[in-house]
């Protein structure tokens, strides 16, 4: 289970860095291609939608790997008796 959580964390960090880079680059992309803010929003929307889909998948993957009664206990540091 630990390797799954680590993989989800690493992918999440990389996606965060990508999101920040795109947001910073957007102010340079807009004038270069003559886009309006609305058009840039249409360019960025699929990227952010893909990130949201990954978040749901990653959360489901993590939840499925831990028994229900232990889920909160594992991440709050409490005892777990499966």
Backbone bond lengths (Angstrom), bond angles and torsions (degrees), N, CA, C in turn:
res aa  C-N    CA-C-N  psi(-1)  N-CA   C-N-CA  omega(-1)  CA-C   N-CA-C  phi
1 X - - - 1.444 - - 1.528 110.94 -
2 X 1.307 117.74 -36.59 1.451 121.05 -177.86 1.516 112.92 -60.72
3 X 1.341 116.77 -36.91 1.461 119.28 179.74 1.526 111.16 -69.67
4 X 1.322 117.18 -33.02 1.471 119.83 176.69 1.517 110.73 -65.93
5 X 1.314 116.32 -45.33 1.461 120.20 179.41 1.526 109.77 -63.14
6 X 1.331 116.87 -40.86 1.466 120.24 178.86 1.525 110.63 -63.61
7 X 1.334 117.34 -41.65 1.461 120.96 178.56 1.528 110.64 -63.74
8 X 1.313 117.33 -44.29 1.463 120.94 177.99 1.526 109.76 -61.19
9 X 1.313 117.76 -41.81 1.463 121.52 179.93 1.525 111.34 -63.45
10 X 1.321 117.19 -45.58 1.468 121.07 -178.90 1.529 110.33 -63.40
11 X 1.321 117.51 -44.87 1.467 120.51 178.87 1.519 110.20 -63.65
12 X 1.326 116.85 -40.14 1.460 120.95 179.70 1.529 110.94 -62.96
13 X 1.315 117.77 -42.49 1.465 121.49 178.85 1.532 110.40 -64.55
14 X 1.328 117.18 -43.20 1.466 120.02 178.94 1.525 111.27 -63.98
15 X 1.317 117.07 -38.91 1.464 119.71 178.34 1.524 110.86 -67.75
16 X 1.323 117.46 -35.92 1.464 120.61 177.20 1.527 110.50 -64.02
17 X 1.331 116.37 -44.38 1.461 120.43 179.00 1.525 110.06 -62.28
18 X 1.323 117.30 -41.72 1.460 121.39 178.01 1.525 111.11 -62.76
19 X 1.323 116.69 -41.99 1.465 120.33 179.55 1.528 111.19 -63.37
20 X 1.320 116.62 -41.78 1.471 120.53 178.56 1.524 110.37 -65.26
21 X 1.332 117.59 -43.05 1.462 120.85 179.69 1.519 111.99 -62.08
22 X 1.330 116.92 -43.04 1.465 120.20 178.96 1.521 110.63 -64.52
23 X 1.328 117.12 -40.87 1.464 120.08 179.78 1.526 111.21 -63.76
24 X 1.319 117.00 -39.40 1.470 120.49 178.29 1.526 110.26 -70.20
25 X 1.329 117.10 -41.44 1.461 120.91 -178.71 1.528 112.19 -70.74
26 X 1.325 117.91 -21.71 1.473 120.79 -177.22 1.525 111.66 -59.04
27 X 1.320 117.75 -36.58 1.465 118.95 -178.89 1.525 112.11 -68.20
28 X 1.328 117.87 -20.22 1.466 121.52 175.69 1.528 111.39 -93.44
29 X 1.319 116.55 -30.12 1.463 121.39 -179.89 1.528 110.92 -70.89
30 X 1.335 116.66 -40.72 1.471 121.39 -176.12 1.528 111.74 -56.88
31 X 1.342 120.49 -53.85 1.469 118.34 -179.10 1.537 113.66 -70.02
32 X 1.332 116.37 -32.40 1.461 118.32 -177.47 1.527 112.23 -65.22
33 X 1.320 116.39 -38.77 1.465 120.20 -178.71 1.528 112.26 -101.75
34 X 1.315 117.51 2.50 1.453 121.27 177.93 1.515 113.75 66.65
35 X 1.313 116.92 35.58 1.464 121.48 -178.46 1.525 110.35 -89.30
36 X 1.325 115.96 150.42 1.458 119.87 170.73 1.531 107.70 -87.76
37 X 1.311 116.41 170.75 1.467 119.54 177.67 1.524 111.17 -62.48
38 X 1.318 116.59 -35.77 1.467 120.09 179.08 1.532 110.29 -66.54
39 X 1.320 117.37 -42.89 1.467 120.12 178.01 1.522 111.17 -64.39
40 X 1.313 117.15 -38.88 1.467 119.96 177.05 1.518 110.20 -65.17
41 X 1.314 116.09 -35.12 1.460 119.63 175.18 1.517 112.12 -60.64
42 X 1.338 116.68 -39.24 1.463 120.62 176.95 1.525 111.17 -67.26
43 X 1.308 117.56 -31.05 1.465 120.92 176.91 1.529 110.21 -71.20
44 X 1.326 117.16 -40.84 1.461 121.37 -175.91 1.528 113.61 -81.66
45 X 1.325 118.02 -24.44 1.466 121.26 -175.01 1.532 113.46 -56.34
46 X 1.342 119.75 -47.46 1.474 118.11 179.05 1.530 113.04 -61.54
47 X 1.328 117.06 -35.01 1.460 120.51 178.17 1.526 110.53 -62.86
48 X 1.324 116.42 -48.50 1.459 119.96 -179.20 1.521 111.78 -69.32
49 X 1.320 118.21 -34.00 1.460 120.99 176.93 1.528 110.08 -64.36
50 X 1.324 116.05 -41.72 1.468 119.71 176.53 1.515 112.33 -61.73
51 X 1.323 116.36 -38.22 1.464 119.73 177.51 1.523 111.08 -64.76
52 X 1.319 116.77 -41.42 1.471 120.39 179.29 1.517 110.81 -63.83
53 X 1.328 117.08 -41.15 1.468 120.17 178.57 1.525 110.21 -62.32
54 X 1.330 116.90 -40.17 1.460 119.85 177.38 1.527 110.75 -62.85
55 X 1.332 117.26 -41.33 1.468 120.25 -178.54 1.520 110.25 -59.14
56 X 1.328 116.88 -43.63 1.463 119.57 179.61 1.522 110.85 -65.89
57 X 1.328 116.99 -40.57 1.456 120.61 179.51 1.528 110.44 -66.14
58 X 1.323 116.99 -45.45 1.463 120.43 179.93 1.506 112.49 -62.91
59 X 1.328 117.08 -40.27 1.460 120.67 178.34 1.518 110.31 -65.82
60 X 1.326 117.03 -42.26 1.466 120.44 178.44 1.509 111.88 -63.49
61 X 1.319 116.65 -39.00 1.455 122.19 179.01 1.529 109.90 -63.87
62 X 1.317 117.09 -43.85 1.460 120.83 -179.74 1.527 111.16 -67.73
63 X 1.321 116.85 -42.23 1.464 120.29 -179.13 1.524 110.95 -66.07
64 X 1.330 117.11 -39.40 1.461 121.02 -178.87 1.526 112.27 -66.83
65 X 1.321 118.08 -23.38 1.457 120.44 -176.93 1.529 112.78 -86.62
66 X 1.319 117.76 -6.26 1.458 121.80 -179.19 1.531 108.29 -122.61
67 X 1.330 118.28 131.11 1.466 119.28 177.48 1.525 111.31 -56.50
68 X 1.323 116.24 146.40 1.460 121.87 -174.29 1.510 114.85 -53.17
69 X 1.325 116.78 -44.41 1.465 118.79 -176.67 1.529 112.62 -72.05
70 X 1.332 116.83 -15.36 1.460 120.39 -178.47 1.525 112.70 -98.62
71 X 1.333 117.98 -11.17 1.466 120.81 -172.35 1.520 111.96 -55.44
72 X 1.323 117.60 -55.34 1.456 120.79 -177.89 1.524 110.67 -69.47
73 X 1.318 116.84 -38.23 1.462 120.17 -178.45 1.522 112.08 -63.14
74 X 1.332 117.59 -39.09 1.465 120.47 -177.94 1.523 111.75 -62.73
75 X 1.319 116.47 -39.20 1.445 119.59 -173.51 1.519 113.16 -94.82
76 X 1.320 117.24 -8.20 1.460 119.48 176.37 1.534 110.94 -103.31
77 X 1.324 116.38 -3.88 1.461 120.28 178.06 1.513 113.82 85.00
78 X 1.330 116.97 6.71 1.455 121.43 -179.49 1.520 111.82 -82.85
79 X 1.339 116.23 173.56 1.466 120.10 179.37 1.520 110.95 -73.36
80 X 1.305 116.14 152.79 1.467 121.79 179.64 1.510 108.69 -132.26
81 X 1.324 116.66 124.68 1.463 120.44 177.57 1.528 108.19 -125.51
82 X 1.343 117.23 92.19 1.468 120.49 -176.46 1.504 114.74 -67.49
